[in-house]
Amino acid sequence: MHEMSLMEDLIRLVSDDAEQRGIRHISKITVIVGDLSNVLPDALELAFLFMRTRELAVVNEETELEMVKEEARAVCRSCDYTFIPDYRIAFCPKCRLPRAIVVSGETFRVESYEGSDGYES
């Protein structure tokens, strides 16, 4: 399950950035997961639930994970038809040529995170 290592890297990335900004506790991490990103959202969620129990850096059991789904879209370079592809290499359903390019759905990235400096009253 490569989602475990992806989540570990994601938490390290967020933690490093938060540390530089003086943030001591992360309350929420928002991640964009594309349909064609080869990341399984359920497995990523499971990895997150495990990682947050380890209290790595600024993430703990109170930290939430929000996953935003990015739908896959492709555009045919021959007929300009836009469609939802099943794979990265796609045949256009309109003209049947293999000239489509994926324009969305491959993303896997941290969109944002929320946190505090730990000195809340």
C-alpha positions, 0 to 999 in steps of 0.5 A: 500500500503506497498510500502509507508512504505518501501519507508519511511524506505528506505529513512531513511536508506539512509539518516542515512548512508549519514549523517554519511558520511557527505553527505548532498544531495542525487541525486540518489538512486538505488534499486534492486527489485526482481520479487518475492519480493512482491514489486510493482515497480509502487507503489514504484515509486509513494511512492518515488515521494510522499516522495521526495516532503516532503524533508525528510533529504537529499532527495528532488524533484531533487533526482532520483530513479533507480529500477533494476529488478531482474528476478526470477530463480529457480533450481530443486534439483531433476533434476538440471533444471533451470527455471523462477518460478511464485511463491516461491514454484514451481514445476519443469516444467521438472520433475514435482516435487516440489523440486525447490529452488528459487535462485534469484528474492526475493531481495529488497535492496538499491544497491547504492546511489549518493550524495554530501556534498552540497559544490559544486562550 
